[in-house]
Amino acid sequence: MCGIVGYIGTKHAYPILIKGLERLEYRGYDSAGVAMISESGGLNVYKAKGKVSDLKAFCEEKDTTGCAGIAHTRWATHGEPNSTNAHPHFSASGRLALIHNGIIENYITLKEKLVSRGIQFRSATDSEVLVQLVEYIMQSNGIELLEAVQVALHQVIGAYAIAILDREHPDTIICARQSSPLVVGLGNDEAFYLASDASPIAEYTDKVVYLNDGDIAVLQLGQELKVVNMDNETQTPNVKQIDVTLGQLEKGGYPYFMLKEIFEQPSCLRDCMRGRINVDADRITLSAVIDYREKLVNARRIIIVACGTSWHAGLIGKQLFESLCRIPVSVEYASEFRYRDPVIYPDDVVIAISQSGETADTLAAIELARKAGAFVFGVCNAIGASIPRQTTTGVYIHVGPEIGVASTKAFTGQVTVLSMLALCIANERRTIHGDQYKEMVKELTQIPAKMELALKTNEQIERLAPIFTYAKNCLYLGRGYNYPVALEGALKLKEISYIHAEGYPAAEMKHGPIALIDSEMPVFVIATRDRLYEKVISNIQEVRARGGRVTALVTEGDTQIQKFADHIITLPDTMDCFQPLIASIPLQLLAYHIAVCKGKDVDRPRNLAKSVTVE
């Protein structure tokens, strides 16, 4: 959840650290802190409750000199958000400073042992145990930091990405990872950069090393990157080149990243399809399907595991695979799947979906599937993340960095990839007629242009938004392919406006939720013209008969629903299976504008962080 950034080199570290924290703030914003070796050789640790801006204000009159430092922005797990529990944590003697992402599961046991040996703790966090344990091992055994880290990590149970600064060795940062992401950037001036993901370091280098589980890296000024494991066996770093532009990390004139990312979706989906759909728009080519054709085409069953928005994309994928490929599909919350003792066969295909590629529950589900012998396929956005490295094969969605905590372009990117994968497998299985296949591929290439038309509803939705700021509860209804869109629309509203909302299959409304409907309950209905259109009209009439206020998303040219709805948002027509890509746009905009009207911080909703790397 939290964000890590570090630097050691010849430049002034503080500006790099602060800018890095600002870029990583979507990972957590309960508190923030920095630790630096000053020009005078002291170890300065500054921390503040709140956002990175609060830390900057706190540091204005402080000594921020030095060319080596680590920094952290926190999403709280153990210990309330305050300056004491903020990272970095420093050791009893003040020699070491440490930052940590993840959870130390056996921290109570370790802490009790250290307390019994006279060590006093300052915070209520699990993370402080690590820095106190490392220093205790150094002092008790007369060993250097690297060896002490190796000994300490052998005793630790849990997930971590850590970085440690040592006052006695100001030219070195030691870092390590286990089930929590960490990337090392290689600077041209023999400097090293460190971060939870590539976004805060892309401005300075395009050469990175994604650390593997069990890796310990030594970043020493003037030396090559050294990577070992906990048994001190040398590991060979795999240097990757990243393709992240500075423009992708800036707001580009938009007031919030979320709005920017909503409007980026047409170009993002073109990038997603580029190189995968030929210039004649009649064939999809996915290397994963070519390389693993037998596994995918002959799958007994597909199991999709995901969390949150990715789970909603999976529900759309289920309908695509079952309809086009005629393969049975189940969609599982990864957090439940991992603890459910599920039945998994060796000829099952497990598709794991995650924007960040670091979702802890999804990674655990992958491990469970692999042990059962299933073929595991990843759908991810972040290149070099854990899920692509732990799955047999997969597809990147290629929508660029998503900074806003509420997912928008990652959702439509995931649906696009699942659409291409389903079409590709269906064509190989001959479960789709050749002419239908070509027609659907061509229509998929038209979606970005139709998204641009859907984005033209922005001004209308901005005018409508103030009407709904009074609401305490909202209901989202859809059927068929649009039922997951209703779920996603409700989630977006909850995430950023803090209005309670629920998504339902429209026909299920009669089985309970209809009792809630009155004139104070806004109801949003995805009523585009598809094979269930007439059924949805009946559901709208049921809402109206009970005084409900209906806002309907309809297909251009529709005049029938206008008779029953209070507000109409018109969308371009497309095939049923691609309607979620169009219909999700106005619901994203609606959530955004309602949240802005309510004065909420759209990009940093309370209690949420972008990447859920802990249980």
Summary of the structure (lengths in Angstrom):
residues: 615
radius of gyration: 25.5
end to end distance: 10.1
largest distance: 81.6
contacts: 2294
relative contact order: 0.09
helix: 40%
strand: 22%
